[in-house]
Amino acid sequence: MESNRQLIFEDTTTKLARPKQTIQDLEELHLYQQTKRKEFEQQLNKNRLNNGQWLRYARWELDHNHDFARARSIMERALDVNIEHVPFWTQYIQFELIHKNVNHARNLLERATSVLPKVNKLWFLYVQTEEMLKNYSMVRQIFERWLTWHPDQSAWDAYIHFESRYDEVGNVRNLFQRYLLEYPSGTVWLKWVNYELHHNRKDVEHIRAVFESAVDSLVEKIDETLPEIVAEWLIWEVECIEYDRVMGIRKLLTDESKFGFATSLRYALYNAISETEKLVGNKIPIEESILLTRKLKYKQDVEDDGTNFDSWWSYIDIIEHSRDMTQIRKAFESACLNTPQDAYKSDKWKQFIMLWIRFAFWEEFDNGDIDAARKVWNECLAVIPHKNFTAGKVWIGLAEFELRNNPEDGLTIFRKVMGRALGQMNYIGPKRNILKHYIATERKLGEWDRVRQLFQKWLEFALVFGQPCNEIVKEYLEFEKFLGETARCESLLQIVTGMAKNEVIAQSFDQNEMFSLAVSFYAEEMNYGEIRKLYRDLVSGKPTTDNWISFALFESTIPTAEQLERFLSSNDTMLEVEVGDEQTENTRAVFDEAVTYFKKVNDIEGRKTVLEAWNQYELVNGNEQSVAAVSQKLPKRVKKRRTVDGIEEEYYEWEFPNDTDPEPSSQPKPSVNKFLENARKWAQSKQ
């Protein structure tokens, strides 16, 4: 069985080879031909639209039987089936040409071009055939017949290349004239220009006439190929050392009043001109060309994207060189029409607002039109979506503008504008630059009550919108300190401290920073009693080790009465506190109070941290007895044993030496040592 299976497997893997047929005599040949033809005919009877089968049938008759009559008959039958199938025609013609049946091929080409006059491939084959036969007059006749059917540009290009290959300059120029009547475009003019430059470069007058005709035609049609033709013309004139003509062409084409070119076309044209001027121009024309090129580039940028305010800014920079006030104002107005669509204060909005501000400054300082400048400021404010955001620079700019240009009631108008700005803050919250500018102005005028009202308004806005208030309080406090209003400063600190305790408002204050601010103020005022109260409130609300240690160390910074008297009677500007017995005793009292607190709440780590800090303090400021007394209170790390889930394990615990009365607990902890001691006593009692 195994061997049979193996044999079957081997038979299935062998490749099937087509049997070879050997023809012995003429009768067998005729039989083979009849069989083959019958196969082809059967295939065609099944599908007469099988184009490849017709071609294979005809090729077989030619390659194997050399029967031209049968092959022609097959191709004619194929054309009867589909006379518009171009491969039938091309293969039929190629069969005749390969076997040098030229007249048959010509007849087929005549039929093909008559039946399918719009198929360029057939015309190209016809022209190529006649040119290979050097029948040039016939080639021209074929091209002329072809052109009567209005073909695409490839037919004209082929006809021109044919004439140029045989140096028929007159015929080529005549063809280009006819070509332009059929296709009056810049590409055709450029082809003519390139032909003249490559084949007839010495004919200066004719080349110049072609250039002039091309530019005259394309200027009216505003063709995109105009810059390329102008560049070719200028370079050619430079080679001819016609510098005056180059300057004349430049002057004519850069005159904006004569030609209404699109911005992109004018930009490309100026680029072409400026490249040539680098070769022949002097400094002034070169700079003018570069300036014009940049101007057109920026103009194209803003036409493509109206919110490209960087390009607007640069475009206006160039326009301002012209000193044409009407043109400059028009540029500003066009730029300011492109309002950004962002609902937030994006970079585009910031650039847009700066463009408005520049417009207003230009009207005021460069143009000297105060009313127009005021209109620009107000229009800018009308454009800004104040419910989403506002622009402090605009409000400040308008307020300063009114202050400058109204000698009598400028201050009143200034305050009205700033009041309007404050009104917008009901939607968006406090705007720092507006409030700081308003406050700075009122301070210069000595309007202290107004300054206080502004600080209060600022603080109110910040609290309503949940914004940080620390910097506001700090600046407000500095202002009152500057005026020497100590009582107001203390009231402010008390009010702020009270608000900071409110859970809702507390998020607007940094507690640590506000505490440091109050301590600094009372320290400057030498009101150490208030600082003690602050620390008492701090350790009552947040009794952390850091707060207790800070409280203790603060006691060593309080000067004694003698030190204060000595400082006040001297000319020193800084009070240097020497740590004496009074300070150390007060500090020790706070440390002792902290240790007692953490012992009471059974916070071992907190108690240990305070004792370590106390010990460090004594090492610096104490004596041997005080250091020893504190060192005796430090805890020791003791190894102990305990049973957890029936498993005995070791652990470490901090034990304080002076803890004779442990904290009561509802469940006494089991002790292995006590258990062993009781067991030993029981064993002794049994003896």
Secondary structure, DSSP 8 states (H G I E B T S, - for coil): -HHHHHHHHHHHHS----------SHHHHHHHHHHHHHHHHHHHHH-TT-HHHHHHHHHHIIIII--HHHHHHHHHHHHHH-TT-HHHHHHHHHHHHHTT-HHHHHHHHHHHHHH-TT-HHHHHHHHHHHHHTT-HHHHHHHHHHHHTT---HHHHHHHHHHHHHTT-HHHHHHHHHHHHHH--SHHHHHHHHHHHHHH-TT-HHHHHHHHHHHHHHHHHHT-TTHHHHHHHHHHHHHHTT-HHHHHHHHHHHT-TTT----HHHHHHHHHHHHHHHHHH--HHHHHHHHHHHHHHHHHHHHHH-TT-HHHHHHHHHHHHTTT-HHHHHHHHHHHHT-----SS--HHHHHHHHHHHHHHHIIIIIS--HHHHHHHHHHHHHHS-TTT---HHHHHHHHHHHHHH-TTTHHHHHHHHHHHHHHHHHHH---HHHHHHHHHHHHHHT-HHHHHHHHHHHHHHHHHTT---HHHHHHHHHHHHHTT-HHHHHHHHHHHHHHHTSTTTGGGS-HHHHHHHHHHHHHHTT-HHHHHHHHHHHHHH---HHHHHHHHHHHTTS--HHHHHHHHHS--SS------HHHHHHHHHHHHHHHHHHHHTT-HHHHHHHHHHHHHHHHHH--HHHHHHHHTTS-EEEEEEEEETTEEEEEEEEE-TT--S----SS----HHHHHHHHHHHHHHH-
